[in-house]
Amino acid sequence: MSLVRAAVFVGLLAFAAGSGFAQQQGQSSDSDDAYERPYKICAENTVDPGTYNGYRRYHAFCHQCHGPDGLGSSYAPKLVDSLQVLKRDQFNEVVVNGRQNLAAGQEKVMPSFGHVEDVMMYLDDIYSYLKARSDGKLGRGRPQRCPA
Ligand code: HEC
C-alpha cells in the first residue's frame, strides 16, 4: 500500500468511525478497494469535487441513453446495476472502445468515447459518481459538494 493510499485509507476509517458507517466501510482494508471506490461521502448526498464533477459529466454525455441518475432506459442498461458486476478497468474499457450488441436482431450501440476529450479527461470522475450510486451511497439528483 502506498503512503498516499494508506493516508487516504486512515482518513476514511476515521471518518467511518466518526459517522457510524464503520460497519459498511471499515472492513475494506486493501488498496484494491480504494481503487474500485474512489468516491468520498462527507454527509448525506455530499461528495468530493471529483464525484460531483462526474455527476455533471454523466448528465452531459451519458444520460440521454443510460437515463437520469444511472437508472437505465429502454435503450441502454442501468449502469447502477452494471457497476455491481463490472470492475473499474472493465468499465473504462467499454467507455473507451464502445460496444455493439447485434445479437438477436438488436442494434444497440454503445459509442466509443476514446476520442472525446471531455469524457476521457473526466473518466475517473464519471466512474466515481456511478460507483457511489451503485454502492447505494449516493441518492438521485444533484449532489452537494463537500466543504473545502
Ligand atoms: C448513444 C447511446 C449511448 C450513450 C450516449 C452512452 N451509452 Fe453506454 N451503452 C449504450 C448501450 C446501447 C449499451 C449496451 C451495449 C450492449 O448491449 O453491448 C451501453 C453499455 C455501456 C456499458 C456496459 C454496461 C454493461 O452492463 O456491460 C457501460 C459501462 C457504459 N455503456 C457506459 C457509458 C458511459 C460512462 C457513457 C457516457 C460517457 C455512455 N455509456 C454513453 C448506449 C450509450
Residues whose N, C-alpha, C, O or C-beta is under 5 A from the ligand:
A	BS01	HEC	F61 C62 C65 Y75 A76 P77 S82 F91 V94 V95 R99 Q100 N101 K108 V109 M110 P111 V119
